[in-house]
Amino acid sequence: MKPFHKVVALSLLFTLLISPFAEAAKRAFYEIKIYTISSPEQEQIIDAYLENAYLPAMHRQGIKNVGVFKPRTTTDDAGKKVYVLTPIKSQKQLLTIKSKLASDATYQSNGSSYINAAHDKKPFDRFETIILRAFSELPQLDLPQLTGPKEDRVYELRSYEGPTEKLYRKKVEMFNAGGEVKLFKTLNFNAVFYGEVITGSHMPNLMYMTTFENQTDRDEHWKAFGSSPEWTVLKADLQYANTVSKNTQYFLYPTAYSDI
């Protein structure tokens, strides 16, 4: 083989070897932090902290699209939870966020009421943190194209728990290679993200968020999904049978200061 041909062959081989890893590296991570609260005072402290300290600090770190959501008033969790969705570019960024916050003087000052709260005036009862890896079919967070008032919007966060790890992976496959993500896009569900939970309390599970102008808009979209020919075929595919043991839905709306 001539030297030129060797260089071309080696270059092609190198590209083939690194392409899967490069593609995988483009998939974002997400942190979902769920605060449990029991009083309006706690909610006010958390709102002030998130709006004036946390979101601006994330923006300074190059994280632009942070979502803050609360349960809709018609749900049992209304006034009891606050959800924070932080998109993260890489594992390295995930591991350095806290250290950067610790050295951010503006964050420390603006978030003092939350950060330095006394033990008997705690700003929350407890919180849960979930870390996810984006699906290959939507590797980065997508901003919803909605125009109505934020308070009317329905952001539907879903968690699908699998009975076994193998069956859970088949459900992830159903979304990606099976075409479920593509169907949601075709029907204009305005999905924000789809993610595999890599750290959480209900594993194995995946989570995703779709968004709608209002409850009527949400119901019409799901009716169209349920009656679509693509879903009729997909749900009948035996390789995807029994892949979900529990489906939990959370109906949320974005706060006025949420980026999403």
Backbone bond lengths (Angstrom), bond angles and torsions (degrees), N, CA, C in turn:
res aa  C-N    CA-C-N  psi(-1)  N-CA   C-N-CA  omega(-1)  CA-C   N-CA-C  phi
1 M - - - 1.468 - - 1.528 109.93 -
2 K 1.343 117.14 134.32 1.451 121.33 -179.58 1.532 110.13 -70.30
3 P 1.371 115.87 152.77 1.473 119.73 -178.26 1.517 113.43 -52.94
4 F 1.353 116.74 -42.55 1.466 120.28 -179.44 1.524 110.85 -61.22
5 H 1.338 114.71 -44.01 1.459 119.24 -179.92 1.520 111.37 -65.49
6 K 1.355 115.98 -34.58 1.461 119.69 177.85 1.528 110.76 -63.76
7 V 1.339 115.57 -42.26 1.466 120.03 179.68 1.523 110.32 -62.39
8 V 1.328 116.56 -44.55 1.460 120.81 179.21 1.513 110.93 -62.43
9 A 1.340 116.46 -44.02 1.461 120.83 -178.77 1.525 111.02 -64.45
10 L 1.337 116.13 -43.29 1.464 120.01 179.54 1.530 110.87 -65.54
11 S 1.340 115.58 -38.65 1.467 119.60 179.00 1.519 110.76 -64.00
12 L 1.334 116.58 -42.52 1.463 121.19 178.72 1.518 111.14 -64.30
13 L 1.346 115.95 -42.77 1.469 120.33 178.81 1.518 111.03 -61.92
14 F 1.339 116.93 -42.94 1.458 121.85 -179.91 1.526 110.60 -62.57
15 T 1.354 115.14 -42.03 1.463 119.64 179.08 1.517 111.50 -62.53
16 L 1.338 116.05 -42.95 1.460 120.42 -179.88 1.521 111.47 -64.93
17 L 1.343 115.65 -35.80 1.459 119.59 -177.94 1.519 112.27 -72.25
18 I 1.334 117.01 -39.57 1.466 118.78 -174.35 1.517 112.72 -90.57
19 S 1.344 118.58 -17.03 1.469 120.37 -175.87 1.520 113.62 -55.62
20 P 1.365 119.38 -46.92 1.465 118.60 179.81 1.516 112.80 -60.49
21 F 1.351 116.14 -35.80 1.459 119.48 -178.43 1.527 110.64 -74.47
22 A 1.345 115.57 -38.14 1.456 119.27 177.98 1.520 110.68 -64.44
23 E 1.342 115.93 -41.26 1.453 121.08 178.73 1.525 110.78 -63.92
24 A 1.348 115.50 -43.46 1.467 119.92 179.66 1.518 111.18 -63.44
25 A 1.346 115.94 -34.81 1.464 120.01 -177.18 1.528 111.94 -67.26
26 K 1.343 118.01 -20.99 1.455 121.46 -179.50 1.518 112.42 -76.90
27 R 1.316 117.52 -13.90 1.459 120.78 -178.94 1.525 109.94 -75.36
28 A 1.323 115.59 124.44 1.462 120.62 -177.49 1.522 111.46 -73.71
29 F 1.312 114.70 165.26 1.460 122.97 168.84 1.528 107.13 -109.20
30 Y 1.318 116.08 156.64 1.461 120.82 176.52 1.523 109.14 -133.68
31 E 1.326 114.87 141.92 1.465 120.60 170.12 1.521 107.72 -112.38
32 I 1.317 115.88 125.47 1.469 120.85 171.51 1.527 107.16 -110.34
33 K 1.306 115.42 118.13 1.466 121.25 178.71 1.521 107.52 -109.85
34 I 1.319 116.78 123.49 1.457 121.56 -176.47 1.528 109.29 -115.00
35 Y 1.321 115.29 108.99 1.469 120.63 177.22 1.529 109.52 -84.63
36 T 1.318 116.21 136.82 1.462 122.03 169.39 1.521 107.48 -104.67
37 I 1.330 116.33 126.30 1.460 121.11 -177.93 1.525 109.70 -128.35
38 S 1.330 115.35 163.26 1.466 118.95 -177.20 1.521 113.25 -135.96
39 S 1.344 117.06 11.61 1.463 118.96 179.15 1.522 110.50 -155.37
40 P 1.328 116.74 154.33 1.472 120.82 175.94 1.528 111.46 -61.83
41 E 1.335 116.97 -30.94 1.459 120.60 179.92 1.533 110.99 -64.23
42 Q 1.338 116.75 -42.37 1.456 120.27 176.86 1.521 111.07 -62.98
43 E 1.316 116.06 -41.54 1.464 120.53 179.82 1.527 110.84 -61.75
44 Q 1.327 117.32 -40.42 1.462 121.28 179.33 1.522 111.56 -64.94
45 I 1.333 116.61 -40.76 1.466 120.76 179.63 1.529 110.28 -65.23
46 I 1.330 116.14 -44.37 1.464 120.06 -179.79 1.520 110.75 -65.92
47 D 1.324 117.68 -42.19 1.464 120.71 177.74 1.533 110.66 -58.81
48 A 1.324 116.17 -47.92 1.468 120.18 -179.22 1.528 110.94 -62.30
49 Y 1.330 116.44 -41.27 1.474 121.20 178.83 1.518 111.36 -63.52
50 L 1.328 116.43 -48.72 1.462 119.90 -177.35 1.525 111.43 -65.65
51 E 1.341 116.92 -45.36 1.465 120.57 -176.45 1.524 112.60 -69.95
52 N 1.325 116.89 -42.29 1.462 120.28 -170.67 1.526 114.40 -98.46
53 A 1.339 117.07 -18.67 1.466 119.45 -176.34 1.527 112.52 -121.29
54 Y 1.337 117.67 -57.84 1.459 120.31 -171.91 1.525 112.97 -67.90
55 L 1.335 118.03 -53.90 1.464 119.58 -178.17 1.529 112.36 -60.68
56 P 1.344 119.62 -46.78 1.472 118.83 176.54 1.535 112.46 -59.91
57 A 1.331 117.24 -36.53 1.466 119.93 178.61 1.519 111.27 -66.96
58 M 1.334 116.69 -39.66 1.461 119.87 176.79 1.533 110.27 -64.13
59 H 1.319 116.71 -39.65 1.464 120.45 177.89 1.525 110.53 -61.38
60 R 1.324 117.04 -39.25 1.470 120.02 178.40 1.524 111.17 -66.67
61 Q 1.325 116.73 -25.59 1.461 120.37 177.18 1.529 112.16 -86.69
62 G 1.317 117.03 3.96 1.458 120.78 178.72 1.514 114.35 87.61
63 I 1.329 117.14 11.77 1.469 122.18 178.73 1.527 106.91 -102.45
64 K 1.331 115.99 105.10 1.461 120.56 -167.30 1.528 115.10 -93.42
65 N 1.298 118.12 -33.28 1.468 120.23 -169.67 1.529 111.84 -110.27
66 V 1.313 115.27 77.74 1.465 122.08 179.64 1.524 108.36 -98.02
67 G 1.314 115.77 127.10 1.460 120.24 -179.05 1.512 112.34 -101.84
68 V 1.312 116.95 137.64 1.466 122.49 174.63 1.524 107.41 -125.40
69 F 1.316 115.95 125.54 1.458 120.92 -173.05 1.531 110.54 -134.01
70 K 1.335 113.76 155.45 1.459 120.41 176.05 1.524 108.97 -133.10
71 P 1.340 117.34 153.16 1.468 120.17 178.04 1.521 111.29 -62.06
72 R 1.312 116.47 140.39 1.455 120.19 177.79 1.529 110.06 -65.00
73 T 1.323 116.25 154.50 1.462 121.17 -172.18 1.519 113.22 -63.32
74 T 1.324 117.24 -19.59 1.468 120.89 -178.70 1.530 113.01 -84.85
75 T 1.339 117.77 -1.30 1.462 121.12 -177.12 1.527 111.13 -99.07
76 D 1.329 115.18 161.51 1.463 120.63 179.83 1.525 112.45 -67.82
77 D 1.342 116.91 -24.19 1.464 121.42 -177.65 1.522 113.48 -88.69
78 A 1.317 118.12 2.06 1.469 121.04 -178.21 1.527 110.28 -54.50
79 G 1.323 116.41 128.25 1.461 121.50 -179.14 1.513 114.88 77.34
80 K 1.339 117.40 4.42 1.464 120.30 -175.26 1.529 113.91 -118.20
81 K 1.341 117.04 -9.97 1.458 120.12 -176.16 1.530 109.96 -138.08
82 V 1.331 114.98 153.63 1.461 122.83 168.39 1.522 106.71 -137.16
83 Y 1.343 116.16 127.64 1.465 122.12 -177.60 1.523 109.43 -108.02
84 V 1.321 116.10 133.05 1.465 121.33 177.66 1.524 108.62 -124.12
85 L 1.334 116.17 120.58 1.462 122.31 179.30 1.526 108.76 -108.14
86 T 1.329 116.03 117.08 1.461 121.25 179.83 1.522 109.68 -116.55
87 P 1.341 118.31 115.47 1.467 120.63 176.55 1.525 109.94 -79.69
88 I 1.318 116.29 138.07 1.466 121.92 -174.35 1.519 108.91 -129.91
89 K 1.324 116.68 132.86 1.457 121.50 -172.46 1.525 113.58 -72.99
90 S 1.324 117.06 -35.05 1.462 119.73 -172.02 1.519 110.87 -155.57
91 Q 1.334 115.54 169.08 1.458 120.21 175.59 1.523 110.58 -62.39
92 K 1.322 116.66 -38.07 1.465 120.84 179.77 1.522 110.38 -60.57
93 Q 1.331 116.71 -45.74 1.460 119.72 179.19 1.528 110.85 -63.70
94 L 1.326 116.61 -40.44 1.455 121.39 178.87 1.530 110.96 -57.13
95 L 1.329 115.93 -40.66 1.460 120.87 -175.57 1.518 113.72 -80.84
96 T 1.342 117.62 -12.51 1.471 119.50 -177.62 1.524 113.67 -108.29
97 I 1.308 118.13 -5.23 1.467 120.54 -177.65 1.531 111.68 -57.85
98 K 1.328 116.91 -48.85 1.467 119.98 -175.35 1.526 112.20 -65.31
99 S 1.332 116.95 -40.92 1.456 119.39 179.92 1.523 111.36 -65.75
100 K 1.329 117.11 -35.45 1.461 120.53 177.54 1.522 111.12 -69.50
101 L 1.341 116.59 -36.78 1.462 119.49 176.11 1.531 110.69 -64.46
102 A 1.318 115.74 -38.08 1.468 120.12 -178.92 1.524 111.94 -64.12
103 S 1.332 117.05 -28.59 1.461 120.67 -178.37 1.532 112.63 -101.16
104 D 1.338 117.72 5.81 1.459 123.01 -179.09 1.527 108.63 -92.59
105 A 1.329 117.02 101.39 1.468 121.70 -174.86 1.533 111.66 -63.68
106 T 1.323 117.20 -37.62 1.466 120.45 179.71 1.520 110.58 -64.72
107 Y 1.330 115.87 -43.46 1.471 120.79 176.98 1.529 110.51 -60.56
108 Q 1.324 116.68 -46.52 1.453 120.96 -178.35 1.530 111.48 -61.88
109 S 1.321 115.83 -37.37 1.466 119.94 -179.77 1.523 111.52 -73.89
110 N 1.328 117.04 -49.71 1.465 120.68 -176.33 1.526 112.57 -70.23
111 G 1.336 116.88 -24.57 1.455 120.54 -179.53 1.509 114.36 -101.92
112 S 1.334 116.87 15.89 1.466 121.34 -172.09 1.535 113.54 -58.00
113 S 1.321 117.74 -40.66 1.472 120.18 -177.64 1.519 111.48 -61.35
114 Y 1.316 116.29 -34.13 1.467 121.47 177.44 1.524 111.04 -82.97
115 I 1.321 116.40 -49.40 1.470 121.54 -174.93 1.525 111.31 -64.16
116 N 1.325 116.97 -41.45 1.470 121.49 -174.65 1.528 113.21 -105.03
117 A 1.320 116.73 25.00 1.469 120.32 -179.78 1.529 111.31 -61.49
118 A 1.324 116.27 144.10 1.467 121.72 178.30 1.525 110.13 -73.12
119 H 1.335 115.10 158.76 1.464 119.99 -176.52 1.524 112.29 -63.28
120 D 1.328 116.71 -27.54 1.465 119.92 -178.77 1.535 112.13 -98.53
121 K 1.333 116.59 8.73 1.472 121.85 174.39 1.523 108.88 -136.02
122 K 1.313 114.52 48.37 1.467 120.29 -175.05 1.534 110.81 -66.40
123 P 1.335 117.20 141.75 1.468 120.92 -176.78 1.522 114.50 -80.63
124 F 1.317 117.66 -4.65 1.466 122.36 177.66 1.522 108.37 -156.83
125 D 1.321 116.34 161.85 1.461 119.82 175.71 1.528 111.07 -84.17
126 R 1.323 115.45 -41.25 1.467 121.84 -179.50 1.518 107.44 -168.21
127 F 1.329 117.18 162.27 1.461 118.34 170.27 1.520 110.37 -141.00
128 E 1.332 113.93 155.23 1.466 122.36 177.45 1.523 107.76 -117.26
129 T 1.335 116.86 140.26 1.460 121.60 177.00 1.523 109.46 -118.20
130 I 1.335 115.43 130.21 1.462 122.47 178.66 1.531 107.97 -120.16
131 I 1.325 117.05 131.30 1.458 121.88 176.24 1.528 108.74 -111.34
132 L 1.338 115.81 131.38 1.456 121.17 -177.76 1.526 110.59 -127.56
133 R 1.329 115.25 157.87 1.466 122.98 172.46 1.524 108.04 -115.56
134 A 1.329 116.21 130.15 1.458 121.29 -175.76 1.522 112.13 -61.11
135 F 1.324 116.01 146.18 1.462 121.90 173.84 1.534 109.56 -65.64
136 S 1.323 115.21 154.00 1.462 120.28 177.94 1.523 111.88 -65.31
137 E 1.342 117.80 -30.64 1.459 120.89 -177.91 1.533 113.66 -78.40
138 L 1.318 118.17 -15.12 1.466 122.37 170.45 1.533 106.18 -142.65
139 P 1.323 116.37 78.96 1.470 120.93 -170.18 1.521 115.04 -71.52
140 Q 1.332 117.31 -16.68 1.458 121.29 179.69 1.519 109.80 -131.19
141 L 1.317 116.01 154.26 1.460 121.24 178.33 1.524 110.16 -59.34
142 D 1.325 116.15 141.76 1.461 122.30 -178.17 1.526 108.88 -120.44
143 L 1.321 117.67 128.28 1.457 120.79 -179.68 1.522 110.12 -77.55
144 P 1.323 118.71 132.20 1.470 121.04 -179.40 1.519 111.51 -69.70
145 Q 1.320 115.75 144.10 1.464 121.75 178.76 1.524 108.64 -97.54
146 L 1.314 115.54 78.27 1.462 121.91 -179.53 1.520 109.46 -118.71
147 T 1.319 116.85 150.95 1.463 120.54 -175.75 1.525 113.80 -123.28
148 G 1.325 118.01 -14.54 1.456 121.04 -177.11 1.517 112.75 -76.75
149 P 1.327 117.30 172.07 1.466 122.02 178.88 1.537 111.18 -57.56
150 K 1.322 116.25 140.56 1.462 120.11 -177.59 1.525 112.35 -59.45
151 E 1.328 115.92 -35.88 1.463 118.43 -175.90 1.527 112.54 -69.06
152 D 1.334 117.39 -18.67 1.466 120.88 179.01 1.530 112.58 -89.52
153 R 1.312 117.07 -16.27 1.459 120.58 -172.76 1.524 112.15 -71.12
154 V 1.307 114.60 150.60 1.463 121.79 175.19 1.520 107.90 -115.38
155 Y 1.327 115.51 114.87 1.462 121.51 174.01 1.522 105.63 -105.53
156 E 1.318 115.15 112.90 1.461 120.14 -174.50 1.529 110.03 -100.52
157 L 1.314 115.53 110.98 1.462 122.20 177.15 1.521 107.96 -97.31
158 R 1.338 116.19 124.41 1.461 120.27 -178.24 1.527 110.69 -119.37
159 S 1.325 115.00 143.95 1.460 122.58 174.63 1.517 108.51 -123.24
160 Y 1.335 116.60 124.13 1.460 122.17 177.18 1.519 108.44 -111.38
161 E 1.311 115.77 112.15 1.465 120.95 177.99 1.526 109.41 -91.55
162 G 1.330 117.05 139.10 1.457 122.02 179.65 1.516 111.63 -100.99
163 P 1.338 117.83 146.88 1.461 120.57 -179.76 1.524 113.29 -69.18
164 T 1.323 117.49 -30.64 1.468 122.96 176.28 1.519 108.31 -140.47
165 E 1.320 117.72 165.40 1.456 120.51 179.15 1.533 111.08 -64.41
166 K 1.331 116.50 -39.44 1.467 120.17 -179.55 1.526 111.07 -64.37
167 L 1.323 116.97 -45.21 1.459 120.45 -179.80 1.530 111.29 -68.76
168 Y 1.320 116.23 -34.55 1.464 120.03 174.98 1.527 110.39 -60.28
169 R 1.319 116.95 -43.93 1.469 120.30 179.56 1.524 111.66 -63.81
170 K 1.341 117.06 -31.67 1.464 120.17 176.55 1.543 110.40 -67.43
171 K 1.326 116.59 -34.74 1.467 119.50 177.84 1.528 109.79 -67.80
172 V 1.322 117.43 -40.22 1.464 120.48 175.59 1.528 109.70 -60.71
173 E 1.324 115.93 -43.15 1.462 121.22 177.24 1.529 111.17 -60.88
174 M 1.319 116.55 -38.44 1.464 121.76 179.62 1.531 110.33 -59.97
175 F 1.315 116.96 -39.22 1.459 120.96 177.56 1.521 111.22 -68.52
176 N 1.332 116.96 -43.92 1.457 121.14 -174.42 1.525 111.99 -83.57
177 A 1.317 117.43 -84.00 1.468 121.61 -177.93 1.526 111.95 -64.45
178 G 1.344 117.26 -32.09 1.460 120.94 -177.77 1.518 114.16 -70.15
179 G 1.338 116.93 -23.50 1.460 119.99 175.12 1.513 116.46 102.65
180 E 1.332 118.57 7.21 1.464 119.44 -178.26 1.532 111.65 -66.70
181 V 1.333 116.99 -41.25 1.463 120.21 176.90 1.526 110.08 -60.96
182 K 1.314 116.28 -43.81 1.464 121.49 -179.99 1.530 111.00 -61.22
183 L 1.327 116.61 -38.45 1.457 120.63 179.08 1.530 111.05 -66.32
184 F 1.333 116.73 -43.02 1.461 120.10 176.24 1.531 110.66 -57.82
185 K 1.321 116.33 -41.12 1.463 120.39 179.91 1.529 110.72 -66.81
186 T 1.324 116.53 -43.64 1.467 120.89 179.25 1.526 111.08 -58.67
187 L 1.321 116.27 -37.67 1.464 121.35 -178.01 1.532 112.95 -89.12
188 N 1.341 115.93 5.36 1.469 122.00 174.59 1.527 113.08 60.34
189 F 1.330 115.19 53.81 1.459 120.62 177.51 1.527 113.26 -80.98
190 N 1.326 117.58 -3.70 1.467 121.35 179.04 1.530 111.86 51.74
191 A 1.318 116.11 52.49 1.466 120.35 -179.88 1.526 110.51 -68.65
192 V 1.326 116.28 136.64 1.460 122.53 176.51 1.526 110.05 -87.04
193 F 1.332 116.63 -43.41 1.462 120.37 179.05 1.517 110.13 -161.45
194 Y 1.325 114.55 160.36 1.466 124.03 165.84 1.524 105.30 -130.62
195 G 1.331 117.60 134.33 1.455 118.06 -177.01 1.509 114.34 -148.44
196 E 1.326 114.37 147.29 1.463 122.24 172.92 1.523 107.97 -87.16
197 V 1.312 117.63 125.94 1.465 120.97 178.38 1.528 108.37 -73.54
198 I 1.333 116.03 121.87 1.471 120.12 177.73 1.525 111.68 -107.35
199 T 1.342 115.92 -15.80 1.461 120.65 171.72 1.521 107.75 -147.64
200 G 1.324 116.86 120.34 1.457 120.31 -178.95 1.517 111.02 -178.03
201 S 1.310 116.31 179.56 1.470 120.69 -173.28 1.521 114.15 -97.97
202 H 1.347 118.22 -1.63 1.468 120.15 -176.97 1.529 111.89 -127.85
203 M 1.294 116.75 34.09 1.462 120.74 -176.51 1.532 111.86 -76.87
204 P 1.362 116.73 150.88 1.461 125.58 -0.02 1.520 110.99 -80.55
205 N 1.331 115.55 135.51 1.464 119.03 177.80 1.514 111.21 -157.28
206 L 1.312 114.50 158.91 1.450 122.95 173.30 1.514 107.44 -119.29
207 M 1.321 115.48 160.04 1.461 120.57 178.12 1.517 108.86 -139.10
208 Y 1.331 115.59 149.77 1.457 119.24 173.60 1.518 109.31 -152.17
209 M 1.343 114.77 162.18 1.468 119.99 -178.15 1.517 109.91 -130.83
210 T 1.331 116.27 125.49 1.454 122.60 172.49 1.527 108.60 -114.51
211 T 1.347 116.62 157.64 1.459 119.15 -172.51 1.523 111.25 -135.32
212 F 1.349 114.45 149.09 1.464 120.37 -173.96 1.527 109.71 -144.32
213 E 1.323 115.77 156.41 1.461 120.30 -179.08 1.526 112.28 -63.68
214 N 1.346 116.21 -36.64 1.462 121.70 -178.53 1.528 108.41 -165.10
215 Q 1.329 117.07 -178.42 1.462 121.12 -176.38 1.524 111.78 -64.54
216 T 1.313 117.86 -39.55 1.463 120.57 179.12 1.519 110.86 -63.16
217 D 1.319 116.11 -43.11 1.465 121.74 177.63 1.529 110.36 -60.90
218 R 1.327 115.58 -41.48 1.476 120.14 178.43 1.520 110.83 -61.62
219 D 1.325 116.88 -49.13 1.464 121.20 -177.15 1.528 111.63 -62.55
220 E 1.325 117.07 -38.00 1.467 120.62 179.52 1.533 111.42 -67.42
221 H 1.323 116.45 -38.64 1.468 120.10 178.26 1.526 111.31 -64.07
222 W 1.325 116.22 -44.42 1.464 118.90 -178.95 1.535 111.73 -69.00
223 K 1.321 116.46 -31.60 1.469 119.79 175.18 1.525 110.20 -64.45
224 A 1.329 116.13 -42.37 1.463 120.56 178.18 1.526 110.71 -65.06
225 F 1.318 117.00 -38.69 1.468 121.18 178.67 1.528 110.33 -63.09
226 G 1.337 116.06 -48.84 1.461 120.83 -176.84 1.502 114.33 -62.74
227 S 1.337 116.81 -27.86 1.467 120.39 -177.69 1.523 113.16 -101.04
228 S 1.328 117.53 2.39 1.461 119.96 -177.07 1.526 111.14 -71.97
229 P 1.332 118.22 142.98 1.472 121.64 177.93 1.522 112.71 -59.58
230 E 1.345 116.40 -34.64 1.467 120.13 -179.13 1.532 111.11 -64.29
231 W 1.348 116.19 -42.37 1.459 119.47 179.88 1.523 111.27 -70.36
232 T 1.311 116.77 -35.35 1.463 120.88 177.86 1.527 110.43 -58.84
233 V 1.318 116.06 -42.10 1.470 120.89 178.82 1.526 110.76 -71.37
234 L 1.326 116.11 -45.04 1.460 120.69 -175.00 1.523 112.47 -64.89
235 K 1.309 118.03 -43.69 1.464 120.49 -177.25 1.526 112.07 -71.06
236 A 1.335 116.63 -18.93 1.466 120.89 178.44 1.527 112.45 -87.78
237 D 1.337 117.01 -7.13 1.466 121.45 -179.65 1.533 108.92 -71.21
238 L 1.320 116.71 114.68 1.470 121.43 -173.14 1.517 113.96 -62.97
239 Q 1.310 118.21 -24.32 1.463 119.54 179.97 1.536 111.77 -66.61
240 Y 1.347 116.68 -18.54 1.461 120.71 179.42 1.527 112.63 -105.63
241 A 1.320 117.03 12.01 1.465 120.59 -179.72 1.525 111.10 -69.43
242 N 1.320 116.45 142.41 1.473 123.44 173.09 1.530 113.18 59.38
243 T 1.320 115.96 35.03 1.468 118.85 -179.16 1.534 112.88 -92.02
244 V 1.339 117.41 -8.59 1.465 120.98 179.39 1.522 109.35 -125.39
245 S 1.321 116.10 123.15 1.467 120.20 178.39 1.523 112.02 -99.03
246 K 1.360 116.41 -20.44 1.463 119.82 178.91 1.522 109.47 -155.06
247 N 1.321 115.37 131.01 1.461 122.53 178.31 1.526 107.54 -118.03
248 T 1.339 116.67 115.00 1.461 121.28 179.87 1.518 109.31 -113.11
249 Q 1.329 115.89 131.93 1.454 121.52 -178.58 1.527 110.24 -115.18
250 Y 1.326 115.67 137.89 1.455 122.20 177.43 1.533 107.43 -123.99
251 F 1.331 116.87 121.51 1.455 121.51 -177.99 1.532 108.78 -100.27
252 L 1.326 115.45 115.82 1.456 122.02 -170.80 1.522 111.14 -125.75
253 Y 1.331 115.30 167.78 1.463 121.59 169.43 1.522 108.01 -136.23
254 P 1.326 117.85 151.25 1.466 120.11 -178.70 1.529 111.38 -80.60
255 T 1.325 116.89 143.60 1.455 120.24 175.37 1.526 109.13 -70.65
256 A 1.324 115.96 165.87 1.463 120.21 -178.49 1.522 111.84 -62.57
257 Y 1.345 117.54 -29.90 1.467 121.11 -177.18 1.534 113.37 -95.86
258 S 1.319 117.91 0.48 1.456 121.06 179.36 1.535 110.55 -63.87
259 D 1.345 116.16 141.41 1.472 120.03 176.50 1.514 112.07 -72.34
260 I 1.317 116.74 -23.19 1.460 121.39 -173.31 1.533 110.11 -107.01
